[in-house]
C-alpha cells in the first residue's frame, strides 16, 4: 500500500482543486458577451437591413441572380441552390414559389456568391435578400416583404446617390456632408432599437447600384466611419431638401422630446428666395381627415395658431361640424401632402378646397440639402457645412465614439 502524502502537500493539492473548481463555476456563471453595437469597435462596418418599399406586397417580383446562389432558412439550412436565375418570386395558397421551386418557410434568405449579383425588376443590388411572409386572419399567405442586407458603407453610398444629385457641379463637399449625416442617422436608428431601415424618404432614400457614381463613392470613402455626435452620443442627423429661409427646432416641431442644441434651428435667408409652390387641398381630403379624427362628417375651417421665429407653421386648429382639434404643423404637412410648413398664404375657394402657397421642401429639421450644395459650390469644406446646420455637434470616428461611451 503506497504511503499517504504528507498533510501539507495534501492540503495544497486540495486547495488547488478548489481554486480550479471555483474558477470554472465563475466562468460558467458569466453572461455570454452581447452582440456588438452596430458600427462599434468590434463591428466597424455592420450589416444593415433595408426594407425595399417598392417591392413590398403580394405581386410577383422579377428576380435575377448572376452566378451561384442558395436559398437558406433562418437556421441556415439550405433549401435550394443553383447557378444563375431569372424567375418571378410570388405567393399562392401554399406559400412561396421562386421560379419552379416551392419554398416551405415563411421567411428565408437568398444568398448570391458574387457582389452586385442581385437584379430586382431590372435594378441591381449588392448584398443578400430576405423574404418575410404576411398571413391574413385565416393564416393564408397575403403578401410578402423584401429586405436587403448589405454593409453599412454600401448602404450609405446608396443613400448619397438617392438624396443628392451626385453629378452636380461643385457638389463634392456636400456629398461628403450627406454621407456623414446619412451614416449618423442610420446608426442612431439602429442603435435605438430599429431592426431595419426603409429605402424611402420616411427614413432615407436609398438607390440601387445603378445610380452609383465615382463622385458619390469618393465622398463615402473620404468620410468612412465618421459620424456626428452630441453629448457623447450619436446625433439624430435629420436633413431635408430646402429649409425655405431657416431650419426648424426639432423639439418645437415634435421630432424630439427635449431640446437638442445642434438641432435648435438656424437662419438661412438665402433659401427664402427659393422656388415658391402652390397646392390645392381638396374637400375630399379635408372631409376624410374630419371623419378620421372625429371632427364630424365634414371640414369647416382652419385657424393658424403658432409659427416659429422663421415663419414656419408650428400648430393650427381644424374645425369640423362636431368638434375642434389642434394639430402640429408637420402633421398637417403630411396629411395635406404639402412640400413644407413654410406657408405664406392660405385661402378657401368655392369648391371647398384650401389653397396653400409657400416655399421650402421637407420637414426643415437639420441640414438643408440645397444650402449644403450652395456652400459646397462656394468652396466650403464638408466639416464647415455640417457645422453650419448642426452647430455645436462634434465629428467623430465610430471607434473614438465607442471608446468614450460611459
C-alpha positions as CSV (number, residue, x, y, z in Angstrom):
1,X,0.0,0.0,0.0
2,X,1.5,3.3,-1.0
3,X,2.4,5.8,1.7
4,X,0.0,8.7,2.2
5,X,1.3,12.2,1.1
6,X,2.4,14.5,3.9
7,X,-0.5,16.6,5.3
8,X,1.0,19.9,3.9
9,X,1.2,18.5,0.4
10,X,-2.4,17.1,0.6
11,X,-3.8,20.4,1.8
12,X,-2.0,22.2,-1.0
13,X,-3.4,19.8,-3.6
14,X,-7.0,20.1,-2.3
15,X,-6.6,23.9,-2.3
16,X,-5.6,23.9,-5.9
17,X,-8.6,21.7,-6.8
18,X,-10.9,24.1,-5.0
19,X,-9.5,27.1,-6.9
20,X,-9.9,25.4,-10.3
21,X,-13.4,24.2,-9.5
22,X,-14.4,27.7,-8.2
23,X,-13.0,29.4,-11.2
24,X,-14.8,27.1,-13.6
25,X,-18.1,28.0,-11.8
26,X,-17.3,31.7,-12.1
27,X,-16.7,31.3,-15.8
28,X,-19.9,29.3,-16.3
29,X,-22.0,32.0,-14.5
30,X,-20.6,34.9,-16.5
31,X,-23.1,36.1,-19.1
32,X,-22.0,35.5,-22.7
33,X,-20.9,38.6,-24.5
34,X,-23.7,40.5,-26.1
35,X,-23.8,41.3,-29.8
36,X,-21.6,44.3,-30.8
37,X,-23.3,47.6,-31.3
38,X,-23.9,48.4,-35.0
39,X,-20.8,50.2,-36.0
40,X,-19.0,49.6,-32.7
41,X,-15.3,48.7,-32.1
42,X,-16.0,45.1,-32.9
43,X,-18.2,45.9,-35.9
44,X,-16.8,48.8,-37.9
45,X,-18.9,48.1,-41.0
46,X,-22.0,46.3,-39.7
47,X,-24.7,44.7,-41.9
48,X,-27.8,46.9,-42.4
49,X,-31.2,45.6,-43.2
50,X,-33.2,47.7,-45.6
51,X,-36.8,47.3,-46.4
52,X,-37.4,47.7,-50.1
53,X,-40.7,49.5,-50.0
54,X,-41.4,49.5,-53.7
55,X,-41.2,45.7,-53.8
56,X,-43.5,45.2,-50.8
57,X,-46.8,43.5,-51.5
58,X,-48.4,40.4,-52.9
59,X,-47.5,40.8,-56.6
60,X,-44.7,38.8,-58.3
61,X,-41.2,40.2,-58.1
62,X,-38.9,39.6,-61.0
63,X,-35.7,38.3,-59.6
64,X,-32.4,37.7,-61.4
65,X,-29.2,36.4,-59.9
66,X,-25.8,36.2,-61.6
67,X,-23.6,33.3,-60.7
68,X,-24.1,30.7,-57.9
69,X,-26.8,31.2,-55.2
70,X,-28.5,29.4,-52.5
71,X,-31.8,29.6,-50.5
72,X,-31.5,29.1,-46.7
73,X,-33.9,29.3,-43.9
74,X,-33.5,31.2,-40.6
75,X,-31.4,28.4,-39.1
76,X,-29.0,28.3,-42.1
77,X,-30.4,25.1,-43.5
78,X,-30.0,25.1,-47.3
79,X,-33.4,24.7,-49.1
80,X,-32.3,25.2,-52.8
81,X,-29.2,26.1,-54.7
82,X,-28.4,26.8,-58.3
83,X,-26.4,28.8,-60.8
84,X,-28.0,31.8,-62.5
85,X,-31.6,32.7,-62.1
86,X,-34.2,34.7,-64.0
87,X,-37.6,34.0,-62.4
88,X,-40.5,35.5,-60.5
89,X,-41.0,35.3,-56.8
90,X,-44.7,35.0,-55.9
91,X,-47.0,33.6,-53.3
92,X,-50.1,31.5,-53.5
93,X,-52.2,29.5,-51.0
94,X,-49.2,27.2,-50.5
95,X,-46.7,29.9,-49.7
96,X,-43.7,31.0,-51.8
97,X,-42.7,30.0,-55.3
98,X,-39.3,31.0,-56.6
99,X,-39.5,30.2,-60.3
100,X,-40.3,26.5,-60.4
101,X,-39.3,25.8,-56.7
102,X,-41.6,25.8,-53.8
103,X,-40.1,27.3,-50.6
104,X,-41.8,25.9,-47.5
105,X,-40.9,28.6,-45.0
106,X,-42.5,31.9,-44.0
107,X,-39.1,33.6,-44.1
108,X,-35.9,32.8,-45.9
109,X,-32.7,34.2,-47.4
110,X,-31.5,34.2,-51.0
111,X,-27.7,34.4,-50.9
112,X,-25.7,35.1,-54.1
113,X,-22.0,34.2,-54.1
114,X,-20.8,37.3,-56.0
115,X,-21.0,41.0,-55.4
116,X,-23.7,43.1,-57.1
117,X,-25.3,39.9,-58.3
118,X,-29.0,40.6,-57.5
119,X,-31.3,42.1,-60.0
120,X,-34.8,43.1,-58.9
121,X,-37.1,44.4,-61.6
122,X,-34.0,45.4,-63.6
123,X,-32.4,47.2,-60.7
124,X,-29.1,45.8,-59.4
125,X,-28.2,45.4,-55.7
126,X,-25.3,44.4,-53.5
127,X,-26.0,42.0,-50.6
128,X,-28.4,39.2,-49.9
129,X,-32.2,39.2,-49.9
130,X,-34.7,38.3,-47.1
131,X,-38.3,37.4,-47.8
132,X,-40.9,37.6,-45.0
133,X,-44.4,36.3,-45.5
134,X,-47.5,38.1,-44.0
135,X,-50.6,36.0,-43.4
136,X,-54.3,37.1,-43.1
137,X,-56.7,36.3,-40.2
138,X,-57.2,32.8,-41.7
139,X,-53.4,32.3,-41.7
140,X,-53.4,32.2,-45.5
141,X,-50.5,33.9,-47.3
142,X,-51.5,37.5,-48.0
143,X,-48.3,39.4,-49.0
144,X,-44.6,39.4,-48.5
145,X,-41.9,41.9,-47.7
146,X,-38.5,42.1,-49.4
147,X,-35.5,43.2,-47.4
148,X,-31.9,43.7,-48.4
149,X,-28.9,43.1,-46.1
150,X,-25.7,44.9,-47.0
151,X,-22.7,46.5,-45.2
152,X,-23.3,50.0,-43.7
153,X,-20.9,51.8,-46.0
154,X,-22.6,50.3,-49.1
155,X,-25.9,51.4,-47.7
156,X,-24.5,55.0,-47.1
157,X,-23.4,55.0,-50.8
158,X,-26.9,54.2,-51.9
159,X,-28.3,56.9,-49.7
160,X,-25.9,59.6,-51.0
161,X,-27.0,58.6,-54.6
162,X,-30.6,58.8,-53.6
163,X,-30.6,62.0,-51.7
164,X,-28.4,64.4,-53.7
165,X,-27.5,65.0,-57.4
166,X,-24.1,63.4,-57.3
167,X,-23.0,64.7,-60.7
168,X,-24.0,68.3,-59.9
169,X,-21.1,70.8,-60.4
170,X,-19.3,71.7,-57.2
171,X,-21.1,69.2,-55.1
172,X,-18.1,67.2,-53.7
173,X,-18.2,68.7,-50.2
174,X,-22.0,68.5,-50.0
175,X,-21.8,64.8,-50.9
176,X,-19.4,64.2,-48.0
177,X,-21.6,66.1,-45.6
178,X,-24.5,64.0,-46.8
179,X,-22.6,60.8,-46.2
180,X,-21.8,61.8,-42.6
181,X,-25.4,62.7,-42.0
182,X,-26.8,59.6,-43.5
183,X,-24.4,57.3,-41.6
184,X,-25.2,59.1,-38.3
185,X,-28.9,58.9,-38.8
186,X,-28.8,55.2,-39.8
187,X,-26.7,54.2,-36.8
188,X,-28.8,56.4,-34.4
189,X,-31.9,54.5,-35.6
190,X,-30.3,51.0,-35.4
191,X,-28.7,51.6,-32.0
192,X,-32.1,52.9,-30.9
193,X,-33.7,49.5,-31.5
194,X,-34.9,49.7,-35.1
195,X,-34.5,46.3,-36.8
196,X,-34.5,47.7,-40.4
197,X,-34.5,51.0,-42.3
198,X,-36.9,51.9,-45.1
199,X,-35.5,52.7,-48.5
200,X,-38.0,55.6,-48.8
201,X,-37.8,59.2,-47.6
202,X,-39.6,58.1,-44.4
203,X,-36.0,57.1,-43.4
204,X,-33.6,57.9,-46.2
205,X,-34.0,57.5,-49.9
206,X,-31.8,54.5,-50.9
207,X,-30.9,53.7,-54.5
208,X,-29.7,50.6,-56.3
209,X,-26.1,50.4,-57.5
210,X,-27.3,51.5,-61.0
211,X,-27.2,55.0,-59.5
212,X,-23.7,54.9,-58.1
213,X,-21.2,57.4,-59.4
214,X,-17.5,57.8,-58.8
215,X,-18.2,61.2,-57.1
216,X,-20.5,59.5,-54.6
217,X,-18.0,56.7,-54.0
218,X,-15.3,59.2,-53.3
219,X,-17.4,61.1,-50.8
220,X,-18.3,57.9,-48.8
221,X,-14.7,56.7,-48.8
222,X,-13.4,60.1,-47.7
223,X,-15.7,60.1,-44.7
224,X,-15.7,56.4,-43.9
225,X,-16.8,55.8,-40.3
226,X,-17.3,59.5,-39.5
227,X,-20.5,60.4,-37.5
228,X,-22.0,63.4,-35.8
229,X,-22.1,63.3,-32.0
230,X,-23.6,65.4,-29.3
231,X,-23.3,64.9,-25.5
232,X,-21.1,61.8,-26.1
233,X,-23.8,60.1,-28.2
234,X,-24.9,59.8,-31.9
235,X,-26.8,62.8,-33.1
236,X,-30.1,62.1,-34.9
237,X,-28.9,63.9,-38.0
238,X,-32.1,64.7,-39.8
239,X,-31.9,66.6,-43.0
240,X,-34.3,67.9,-45.7
241,X,-34.4,69.3,-49.2
242,X,-34.9,73.1,-48.7
243,X,-35.4,75.0,-45.5
244,X,-37.3,77.9,-47.0
245,X,-35.4,80.5,-45.0
246,X,-34.5,78.8,-41.7
247,X,-34.2,75.3,-40.3
248,X,-36.7,74.1,-37.6
249,X,-36.2,73.4,-34.0
250,X,-36.5,69.6,-33.6
251,X,-38.2,69.9,-30.2
252,X,-40.7,72.5,-31.3
253,X,-41.9,70.6,-34.4
254,X,-42.2,67.4,-32.4
255,X,-39.1,65.4,-33.6
256,X,-37.6,65.2,-30.1
257,X,-38.9,65.4,-26.6
258,X,-36.2,67.7,-25.4
259,X,-34.0,70.4,-26.8
260,X,-31.0,69.3,-28.8
261,X,-28.8,72.3,-29.3
262,X,-27.4,71.2,-32.7
263,X,-31.0,70.8,-33.9
264,X,-32.4,74.1,-32.4
265,X,-32.6,75.6,-35.9
266,X,-30.5,78.2,-37.7
267,X,-31.5,81.1,-40.1
268,X,-30.7,80.6,-43.8
269,X,-32.3,83.6,-45.5
270,X,-30.9,82.7,-49.0
271,X,-33.3,79.8,-49.1
272,X,-36.2,82.2,-48.6
273,X,-35.7,83.3,-52.2
274,X,-36.1,79.7,-53.4
275,X,-38.9,78.4,-55.6
276,X,-42.5,79.2,-54.5
277,X,-45.1,76.4,-54.6
278,X,-48.9,76.5,-54.5
279,X,-51.1,73.5,-53.8
280,X,-54.9,72.9,-53.5
281,X,-56.0,70.6,-50.7
282,X,-59.3,69.2,-52.0
283,X,-62.5,68.9,-50.0
284,X,-62.4,65.1,-50.1
285,X,-59.0,65.2,-48.3
286,X,-60.3,67.7,-45.7
287,X,-63.5,65.7,-45.1
288,X,-61.6,62.5,-44.8
289,X,-59.4,63.9,-42.1
290,X,-62.5,65.3,-40.3
291,X,-64.2,61.9,-40.3
292,X,-61.0,60.1,-39.3
293,X,-60.3,62.3,-36.4
294,X,-63.9,62.7,-35.1
295,X,-64.5,66.3,-36.1
296,X,-67.7,65.4,-37.9
297,X,-68.8,64.5,-41.4
298,X,-67.2,67.5,-43.0
299,X,-64.5,70.1,-42.5
300,X,-65.5,73.7,-42.0
301,X,-62.4,75.9,-41.5
302,X,-58.8,76.0,-40.3
303,X,-57.2,78.5,-37.9
304,X,-53.5,79.0,-37.8
305,X,-52.2,79.3,-34.3
306,X,-48.4,79.4,-33.9
307,X,-45.3,79.9,-36.1
308,X,-41.7,79.7,-35.2
309,X,-39.1,82.5,-35.4
310,X,-38.5,81.9,-39.1
311,X,-42.2,81.8,-40.0
312,X,-42.7,78.0,-40.2
313,X,-46.2,76.8,-39.1
314,X,-46.0,75.0,-35.7
315,X,-49.7,74.5,-34.9
316,X,-53.2,75.0,-36.2
317,X,-56.8,74.2,-35.4
318,X,-59.2,72.3,-37.6
319,X,-62.9,73.0,-37.1
320,X,-65.5,70.4,-38.1
321,X,-69.2,70.1,-37.8
322,X,-69.0,68.4,-34.4
323,X,-65.6,69.2,-32.9
324,X,-62.4,71.3,-33.0
325,X,-59.0,69.7,-32.8
326,X,-55.4,71.1,-32.6
327,X,-52.7,69.7,-35.0
328,X,-48.9,70.1,-35.3
329,X,-47.9,71.8,-38.5
330,X,-45.7,68.9,-39.5
331,X,-48.7,66.5,-39.2
332,X,-50.8,68.8,-41.4
333,X,-48.0,68.9,-44.0
334,X,-48.1,65.2,-44.3
335,X,-51.9,64.9,-44.2
336,X,-52.3,67.6,-46.8
337,X,-49.5,66.3,-49.0
338,X,-47.7,69.7,-49.0
339,X,-44.0,70.3,-49.6
340,X,-43.3,72.1,-46.3
341,X,-44.8,74.0,-43.4
342,X,-43.4,77.4,-44.7
343,X,-46.9,78.7,-45.7
344,X,-47.0,82.3,-46.9
345,X,-50.8,82.3,-47.6
346,X,-53.9,80.2,-47.1
347,X,-57.3,80.8,-48.7
348,X,-60.5,78.9,-49.1
349,X,-62.1,78.6,-52.6
350,X,-65.7,78.0,-53.7
351,X,-65.4,74.2,-54.2
352,X,-64.4,73.7,-50.6
353,X,-60.6,73.4,-51.2
354,X,-57.9,75.2,-49.3
355,X,-55.2,76.7,-51.5
356,X,-51.9,77.0,-49.7
357,X,-48.9,78.9,-51.0
358,X,-45.4,78.6,-49.6
359,X,-41.7,77.8,-50.0
360,X,-39.3,75.2,-48.9
361,X,-39.4,71.4,-49.2
362,X,-39.3,68.9,-46.4
363,X,-39.7,68.9,-42.6
364,X,-37.0,71.6,-42.1
365,X,-35.0,69.8,-39.3
366,X,-31.2,69.6,-39.5
367,X,-29.2,70.0,-42.7
368,X,-30.7,71.9,-45.7
369,X,-29.6,70.0,-48.8
370,X,-30.0,73.0,-51.1
371,X,-28.0,75.0,-48.6
372,X,-25.3,72.4,-48.4
373,X,-24.9,72.4,-52.2
374,X,-24.7,76.2,-52.2
375,X,-22.0,76.2,-49.5
376,X,-20.1,73.4,-51.4
377,X,-20.1,75.5,-54.5
378,X,-18.7,78.4,-52.5
379,X,-15.7,76.3,-51.6
380,X,-16.7,75.4,-48.0
381,X,-15.4,72.1,-46.7
382,X,-17.9,69.4,-45.5
383,X,-16.9,70.0,-41.9
384,X,-18.0,73.6,-42.2
385,X,-21.2,72.6,-43.9
386,X,-22.0,70.2,-41.1
387,X,-21.1,72.9,-38.5
388,X,-23.4,75.4,-40.2
389,X,-26.5,73.2,-39.9
390,X,-25.7,71.2,-36.8
391,X,-24.0,73.9,-34.7
392,X,-22.2,72.5,-31.7
393,X,-22.1,68.9,-32.9
394,X,-18.8,67.1,-33.0
395,X,-17.4,64.9,-35.7
396,X,-16.0,61.6,-34.5
397,X,-15.0,58.2,-35.8
398,X,-17.1,55.3,-34.6
399,X,-14.2,53.8,-32.8
400,X,-13.5,57.0,-30.8
401,X,-17.2,57.4,-30.0
402,X,-17.4,53.9,-28.6
403,X,-14.2,54.3,-26.6
404,X,-15.7,57.3,-24.8
405,X,-19.1,55.7,-24.1
406,X,-19.7,55.6,-20.3
